[in-house]
């Protein structure tokens, strides 16, 4: 359990939520794990199989407390909110901002800034930890280029310019991505990004990680009362969760790319975990997916200190916290959206 931004996160998988007077109580069997006054909460995110009592659900609806149910793996199930919460006004503000490319850029450039900043950090991490095993000059040149892009991203006034800067940064970052792979180089290498379908082991891992991260960002957006299909950097397209794609940009290098590198460099995944299909696509086998997902869930449980809130929380709650910060920005409670900048 953790209370952040007036939101209670219940991550104990077998917890049950109930109402006791004016407080929500968190139970595991007969054990009371905690209790929190309702008047101090704006939202409750429950990552439990057991859910909550109808009495508590009714009390949350009456008080305008956003009550969301997620699977323990983070997939959005349902949300209950009262009339006075203002989710309609929040979404209307989201739609108005998205309709204007100039206003969209105010949020979009922070997503891209976070992406470039964290990509640079990922390269620097390898330089610091394995300077003698890599081409240090090559990685330093990529870092320098990313450093030069950051001020331009912060000042970008239109989406076209912003996308151009993002493309430049992505080219520099993926240009050295193969150098960040330190082990199993015979079967794990990166030449270029191939998506549909992935054509090698590394791209198969990246695609799987990105799909999981996009799903978790979509769930986080919905749990915060946002429309996951209406983005700012990624424009409207039928069937696409554009806001989720926006939100995952700043987390790609940290949450997905570094995770994939760890799997390879620590030999958690090996060549036998992949299969090549007749189309040329490379995919994880059942055993490979199991190894991947087990490590993914373990990573989500690792505690970090959020760089903006200065609070400790599991990695898995980062998308939800960022969604709440984005909602606060849209409501006018924050002057700007604070991207997740890892240090």
C-alpha positions in Angstrom: 0.0 0.0 0.0 1.2 3.5 -0.7 -0.5 6.9 -0.7 0.8 9.4 -3.3 -0.8 12.5 -4.7 -3.9 11.8 -2.6 -4.3 8.4 -4.3 -4.1 5.1 -2.4 -2.3 2.4 -4.3 -3.1 -1.1 -3.1 -0.7 -3.6 -4.6 -1.1 -6.6 -2.3 -2.6 -9.2 -4.6 -4.8 -10.9 -2.1 -6.0 -7.7 -0.3 -9.7 -6.8 0.1 -11.0 -3.3 0.6 -13.9 -2.5 2.8 -15.5 0.5 4.6 -15.3 1.1 8.3 -17.2 4.3 9.2 -15.4 7.1 7.2 -12.3 5.1 6.5 -11.3 2.5 3.9 -9.7 -0.5 5.5 -7.3 -2.9 3.7 -7.7 -6.5 4.7 -5.8 -9.7 4.0 -8.0 -12.5 5.5 -8.6 -11.4 9.1 -5.5 -9.2 9.2 -6.0 -5.5 8.9 -3.1 -4.1 6.8 -4.0 -0.5 7.0 -6.8 2.2 7.1 -7.1 5.6 5.5 -9.7 8.3 5.9 -11.9 8.8 2.9 -11.9 12.6 3.1 -8.1 12.6 2.5 -8.4 10.6 -0.8 -9.1 11.6 -4.4 -8.5 8.1 -5.8 -7.9 4.4 -5.0 -6.1 2.1 -7.4 -6.6 -1.6 -6.4 -4.3 -4.2 -8.0 -5.9 -7.1 -6.2 -7.9 -10.1 -7.3 -10.4 -9.7 -4.5 -11.6 -6.2 -5.1 -13.7 -4.1 -2.8 -17.0 -4.2 -0.9 -20.2 -2.7 -2.6 -20.5 -0.5 0.5 -17.1 1.0 -0.1 -17.8 1.4 -3.8 -21.0 3.3 -3.0 -19.2 5.5 -0.5 -16.5 6.3 -3.1 -19.2 7.2 -5.7 -21.0 9.5 -3.3 -17.8 11.3 -2.4 -16.4 11.5 -5.9 -13.4 9.3 -5.1 -12.1 7.6 -8.2 -12.0 3.9 -7.5 -10.1 1.8 -10.1 -9.6 -2.0 -10.4 -6.6 -3.4 -12.1 -5.2 -6.9 -12.4 -2.0 -7.6 -10.4 -0.2 -7.4 -13.7 -1.5 -3.8 -14.3 -4.3 -4.4 -16.9 -7.2 -1.9 -16.5 -10.4 -3.6 -15.6 -13.0 -1.0 -14.4 -13.3 2.4 -12.9 -16.0 3.8 -10.7 -16.3 7.5 -10.0 -18.9 9.8 -8.5 -20.6 12.7 -10.2 -18.6 15.4 -8.5 -15.2 14.1 -9.5 -15.1 16.1 -12.6 -13.7 13.4 -15.0 -15.8 14.9 -17.8 -14.3 18.3 -17.3 -10.8 16.7 -17.3 -11.4 14.9 -20.5 -13.0 17.9 -22.1 -9.8 19.8 -21.3 -7.7 17.0 -22.7 -9.8 17.1 -26.0 -9.5 20.9 -26.3 -5.7 20.8 -25.8 -5.4 17.9 -28.3 -7.4 19.8 -30.9 -4.8 22.5 -30.9 -1.3 21.5 -32.2 0.2 24.6 -30.6 -1.2 23.7 -27.2 -0.5 20.0 -27.7 3.2 20.9 -28.1 3.3 22.2 -24.5 2.7 18.7 -23.2 4.3 16.8 -26.1 7.7 18.5 -25.8 7.9 17.3 -22.2 7.3 13.7 -23.2 10.1 14.0 -25.8 12.4 15.8 -23.4 12.0 12.9 -21.0 12.7 10.4 -23.8 15.9 12.2 -24.9 17.1 12.8 -21.4 16.6 9.2 -20.3 18.2 7.8 -23.5 21.2 9.8 -22.7 21.2 8.4 -19.2 21.1 4.9 -20.5 24.2 5.4 -22.6 25.9 7.1 -19.7 25.1 4.2 -17.5 26.9 1.8 -19.8 29.9 4.2 -20.0 30.2 4.5 -16.2 29.8 0.8 -15.5 31.7 -0.8 -18.5 34.0 1.9 -19.9 36.7 -0.7 -20.7 34.4 -3.0 -22.6 32.9 -0.4 -25.0 33.9 2.2 -27.6 33.9 5.1 -25.1 34.5 7.7 -27.8 31.6 6.5 -29.9 29.2 6.5 -26.9 30.4 10.0 -25.7 29.7 11.4 -29.2 26.1 10.1 -29.0 25.8 11.6 -25.5 27.0 14.9 -26.8 24.5 14.9 -29.6 21.6 14.1 -27.3 22.8 16.8 -24.9 22.6 19.3 -27.8 19.1 18.2 -28.7 17.6 18.8 -25.2 17.5 22.6 -25.3 15.9 22.6 -28.7 13.3 20.2 -27.5 12.5 22.4 -24.5 11.9 25.4 -26.8 10.1 23.6 -29.7 6.9 25.5 -30.6 5.3 23.1 -33.1 4.9 19.4 -33.4 6.7 19.2 -36.8 9.9 20.6 -35.3 9.5 18.4 -32.2 9.2 15.2 -34.3 12.3 16.2 -36.3 14.3 16.6 -33.1 12.9 13.3 -31.8 14.0 11.6 -34.9 17.5 13.0 -34.7 17.8 11.9 -31.1 16.4 8.4 -31.8 18.9 7.9 -34.7 21.8 8.8 -32.4 20.5 6.6 -29.6 19.8 3.5 -31.7 23.1 4.1 -33.6 24.9 3.0 -30.5 22.4 0.6 -29.0 24.3 -2.4 -30.3 27.3 -1.2 -28.2 25.2 -1.4 -25.1 24.9 -5.2 -25.6 27.8 -6.7 -23.8 27.2 -10.5 -23.8 25.9 -13.1 -26.2 26.9 -10.9 -29.2 26.8 -13.8 -31.7 23.0 -14.1 -31.4 22.0 -10.8 -29.8 22.9 -7.8 -32.0 21.1 -4.7 -33.1 21.4 -3.3 -36.6 18.2 -1.3 -37.0 14.8 -1.2 -35.5 12.4 -3.7 -37.2 8.8 -3.7 -35.9 6.3 -5.5 -38.0 7.6 -8.1 -37.8 10.7 -8.1 -35.6 13.5 -9.7 -37.6 16.0 -10.6 -34.9 16.2 -11.6 -31.2 16.8 -8.0 -29.9 13.9 -6.5 -31.9 11.6 -9.3 -30.7 12.5 -8.4 -27.1 12.1 -4.7 -27.7 8.7 -5.1 -29.4 7.4 -7.3 -26.6 8.6 -4.9 -23.9 7.1 -1.9 -25.8 3.7 -3.7 -26.1 3.6 -4.4 -22.4 4.7 -0.8 -21.5 2.0 0.7 -23.8 -0.6 -1.5 -22.2 0.4 -0.3 -18.8 0.4 3.3 -19.8 -3.1 3.0 -21.3 -4.3 1.4 -18.0 -2.6 4.2 -16.1 -4.3 6.9 -18.2 -7.7 5.4 -17.9 -7.3 5.0 -14.1 -6.5 8.7 -13.8 -9.7 9.6 -15.7 -8.0 10.4 -19.0 -8.8 9.1 -22.5 -6.0 6.8 -23.5 -6.9 7.3 -27.2 -6.5 11.1 -27.3 -2.8 12.1 -27.4 -0.7 15.2 -28.0 2.4 14.0 -29.8 0.7 11.0 -31.4 -2.4 12.3 -33.2 -5.8 10.6 -33.4 -5.9 7.4 -35.3 -8.8 4.8 -35.0 -7.8 1.9 -32.8 -4.6 3.5 -31.5 -4.0 4.4 -27.8 -2.3 7.7 -28.7 -2.0 9.1 -25.2 -0.5 5.8 -24.0 2.1 6.1 -26.7 2.8 9.6 -25.6 3.3 8.6 -22.0 5.6 5.7 -22.8 8.1 7.8 -24.7 9.8 9.1 -21.6 9.9 5.5 -20.1 11.1 3.6 -23.1 14.9 3.8 -22.4 14.4 3.2 -18.7 11.6 0.7 -18.4 11.9 -1.2 -21.6 15.3 -0.8 -23.2 17.4 -1.1 -20.1 15.3 -4.1 -19.1 16.0 -5.8 -22.4 19.7 -5.1 -22.1 19.7 -6.6 -18.6 18.0 -9.8 -19.8 20.6 -10.2 -22.5 23.7 -9.2 -20.6 22.7 -11.3 -17.5 21.8 -14.2 -19.8 18.2 -14.4 -18.5 17.2 -14.9 -22.1 19.2 -17.0 -24.5 19.1 -18.0 -28.2 17.0 -21.0 -27.4 14.2 -18.8 -26.1 13.4 -17.6 -29.7 11.9 -19.1 -32.8 12.0 -18.0 -36.4 8.7 -18.3 -38.4 8.2 -18.9 -42.1 7.6 -15.1 -42.6 11.0 -14.4 -41.2 9.6 -13.0 -38.0 11.4 -13.8 -34.8 9.3 -14.4 -31.7 9.8 -15.6 -28.1 8.9 -19.2 -27.4 6.6 -20.1 -24.5 9.6 -20.6 -22.3 11.0 -17.3 -23.4 7.8 -15.4 -22.7 7.7 -17.0 -19.2 11.3 -15.9 -18.5 10.6 -12.5 -19.8 7.3 -11.9 -17.9 8.8 -13.3 -14.6 11.7 -10.8 -14.8 9.3 -8.0 -15.9 7.1 -8.5 -12.8 10.1 -8.7 -10.6 11.4 -5.4 -12.0 8.0 -3.7 -11.4 8.3 -4.6 -7.7 11.7 -2.9 -7.3 11.5 0.3 -5.3 12.9 3.6 -6.5 12.7 7.2 -5.4 10.5 9.2 -7.8 12.7 12.1 -9.1 9.8 14.7 -8.9 7.9 13.6 -5.9 10.9 12.4 -3.9 8.8 9.5 -2.6 9.7 5.8 -2.7 7.5 3.6 -4.9 7.7 0.4 -7.0 8.7 0.8 -10.7 5.3 -0.6 -11.6 3.5 2.4 -10.2 5.6 5.0 -12.2 3.1 5.1 -15.2 0.2 5.6 -12.8 2.0 8.5 -11.0 2.9 10.1 -14.3 -0.8 9.8 -15.4 -1.9 11.5 -12.2 0.7 14.3 -12.7 -0.5 14.7 -16.3 -4.1 15.0 -15.1 -3.0 17.6 -12.5 -1.4 19.6 -15.3 -4.5 19.4 -17.5 -6.6 20.6 -14.5 -4.3 23.5 -14.0 -2.9 22.4 -10.7 0.6 22.3 -12.2 2.2 24.9 -14.5 3.6 22.1 -16.7 3.8 18.4 -16.9 6.8 17.0 -15.1 8.4 14.2 -17.1 10.1 11.3 -15.4 13.8 12.3 -15.5 15.9 9.5 -14.1 19.2 10.3 -12.3 
